[in-house]
Amino acid sequence: MLYDVASAVMYLGGPRHAGAFLDAYSTAGLLDPGELRHLDVFRRFRWAVQAAYFARRLATRDLTGVSERGDNERGLDDARRGLAELSHPGR
């Protein structure tokens, strides 16, 4: 479930934009309270999955569901930024 929470946080634009979601999720008690402290580890993993996905799409020239190669490049760039942000918080 923590992977799904990390995915939602990613799609919401990061923890700054996911505050209401995280508060509601915590209040619902779907995870043990201590589990959420590992959210950043799962966020790193989620961004790594995203990077692998777009790298594969670029390597195989997969344009399924997108208009052009640039769409896949943007996805990979987003993943790189997400990983960099988690590696260097506050930048």
SEFI-270065 format. One record per atom (N, C-alpha, C): y, z, x. Coordinates in pm, whole numbers, plus 50000, padded with zeros to 5 digits. Layout:
BEGIN
YZX...
***
This chain:
BEGIN
498805000050082500005000050000501255000050086501185006250202502365006650289502734992650338501744984050357502024970050393502824963350281502444965950157503164960250043504594965550036504774978250066506114984150068506924977250178506324975450295507024968650405507404954450366506524947550294506834934050247508014934250152508014943450059509124944449963510434947250036510404956350132511614959450209512104947050283511174939350339511534927050409512234917450313511624915150196512194905650101513484910650037513684923750034514934929249981516064928950084515754925450207516804924350309516894936150403515854944350410515844955750501516124968750429515954979850501516094993050438517464995650378518514989950436519854992250380519974986950238519244976250210519304970150077518164974649987517234981950044516034986049969516055000849933517185007349945517275021749920516795025849782517245018849678516835022349542515335020349525514815009449579513375006949572512595018049643513015021549765512305031949841512385045449772513545048549716513685061249643512755061649523512725050849446511855050249328510385050949369510025044249475508645044249521508245058249566509135064849638508865078549682508725088049564509615086649467509595095149349508315093149269507815081049262506595078049185505355084449247505445088149375504335095049440503105086449465503315073449482502195064349503501595065549644502375070649735501915073049871502075087849903501265092449993501445105950044502815106350111503595117050091504955117450148505015114450298504005118350372504015115750517503785101350553503205093650463502905079650494504155071250512505175073850434506395065850444507075067150580506765077650652507385078850785506875067950880505795061150842505225050250923505725036550877506715036450791507195023850736507625014050844508345018450946508815009151048507655002651125506565009751143505395003851208504874992351122504794994550993504314984050903505344972950888506604976250898507624965750896507474956851018507194962351135506944954151254505744945051232504674950851180503474943151153503774931951054504544934950951504864924950848505664913450908506634916750994507414906251060506534898051155505584904551221504664897251310503804887551229503344891751113502574882851025503454871150983504684873850949505614863350909505834853451024506004858551144506194849851261504974841051284503784846751276502554838951295502434828151188502774831451067502694821950956503594809850982504844812251017505764801151038505474793851168505004800751270504624793951394503474784151368502504788451288501384779651255501874767651174502754770151080503284759150999504044749151086504784754051184505494745051274504524737351362503514744151415502544737751505501734726951435501474728951305500644719251231501494709851145502814711251157503754702951080503524704250928503234716350886502964719150745504284720450670504524711650577505744712050496505444715450351504264720850325503904724550188504944734350132505554730550021506504739349955507904739750013508144731950117509484731450177509914716850191511204714650216511734701150225511674695350365511844704150463511954699150600511504709550701511304705050823510884713750934511834725550951513104723250929514114733650945513844745950859513214743950745512884755350659511884764550729510884758650795509924766650872510574772850995511474765651057512184771151174513024783251133513664782351017514454793750969513554805850941512374803450885511444814350862511034821150991510754813151094510384818751224511564826251285512754820551274513954827351326514194840551254514004840851124514144853351049513164863851101511934859551126510914868851178511304874051316511814865451399512274869751533513384880051522514334877251433515444886751414514934900151360514014899451265513454911751209512754920151315511984913551400511294920751507512304926351608513304918451642514314923051738515084934951683515404934451555516134945651493515334958551501514034957551478513184969451485512964974151628513034964951723512854968651864514114974651923515274970851867516574975551917517434980051800517084991151736517884995651620519334998151658520204995051565521624997451589522344985951655521634975751692522284964051752523054956251652
***
